[in-house]
């Protein structure tokens, strides 16, 4: 619900899929299925869903386990990340960035 407010204030939230349910790189159809599933569960998906089939985000920080929350700047440079994407962490990051 906060993603809408953040968008209005200049911040964006994205959800990234690295693989589909079969462990293969996600296709556009996989992304659309995931969005539809989330919309059915929570009523809406207020952020963009992107695929990273080459796992470039994970590779940029030397690997890791999912989920990972990221802070990227306008040039898509990683400014921060944390293993285990907790809502409280993301909320704190965004509120501090958008002050």
C-alpha positions in Angstrom: 0.0 0.0 0.0 2.9 2.4 0.7 4.4 1.8 -2.8 1.8 4.3 -4.3 2.8 7.0 -1.9 6.5 6.3 -2.6 5.9 6.6 -6.3 4.3 10.0 -5.9 7.3 11.1 -3.8 9.9 9.9 -6.4 10.7 6.4 -5.2 10.0 3.1 -7.0 9.6 -0.4 -5.8 10.2 -3.3 -8.1 9.9 -7.1 -7.5 12.5 -9.2 -9.4 12.1 -12.8 -10.3 15.3 -14.8 -11.0 13.6 -18.1 -12.0 10.3 -19.7 -12.5 8.8 -22.5 -10.5 10.9 -25.0 -12.5 14.2 -23.3 -11.7 14.5 -21.9 -15.2 15.0 -18.2 -16.2 11.6 -16.4 -16.0 9.8 -15.6 -19.2 7.3 -12.7 -19.7 4.5 -15.3 -19.3 6.0 -16.3 -15.9 6.1 -12.6 -14.8 2.5 -12.1 -15.8 1.4 -15.3 -14.0 3.2 -14.2 -10.8 1.5 -10.7 -11.0 -1.9 -12.4 -11.5 -1.3 -14.7 -8.6 -0.3 -11.9 -6.3 -3.2 -9.7 -7.4 -5.6 -12.6 -6.6 -4.0 -13.0 -3.2 -3.7 -9.4 -2.1 -6.0 -7.5 -4.5 -3.3 -5.6 -6.4 0.4 -5.5 -7.2 1.4 -1.8 -6.7 4.9 -2.2 -8.1 6.5 -3.4 -11.3 7.6 -7.0 -11.6 10.9 -7.6 -13.6 12.8 -10.6 -14.6 16.6 -11.0 -14.1 17.2 -14.3 -15.8 21.0 -13.8 -15.8 20.9 -13.1 -12.0 23.0 -10.0 -12.5 21.8 -8.4 -9.3 22.9 -11.4 -7.2 26.2 -11.7 -9.1 26.9 -8.0 -8.5 27.1 -8.7 -4.7 28.9 -12.0 -5.0 25.9 -14.3 -4.6 23.5 -14.9 -1.8 20.2 -16.5 -0.9 16.8 -15.1 -1.7 14.9 -13.0 -0.9 17.2 -10.0 -1.1 16.0 -6.3 -0.8 18.0 -3.8 -2.8 18.4 0.0 -3.0 19.3 1.1 -6.5 20.0 4.6 -7.6 18.8 6.3 -10.8 21.6 4.7 -12.7 20.8 1.2 -11.3 23.9 1.2 -9.1 23.4 -0.9 -5.9 23.6 1.4 -2.9 22.5 -1.2 -0.3 21.0 -4.6 0.0 20.0 -7.1 2.7 19.5 -10.8 2.7 15.9 -11.6 3.8 13.7 -8.9 2.5 11.8 -7.7 5.6 9.1 -5.1 5.1 10.4 -3.1 8.0 13.9 -2.8 6.4 12.4 -1.6 3.1 10.1 0.9 4.8 13.0 2.4 6.7 15.2 2.6 3.6 12.5 4.3 1.5 11.4 6.8 4.2 15.0 7.8 4.8 15.7 8.1 1.0 12.6 10.2 0.4 13.1 12.8 3.1 
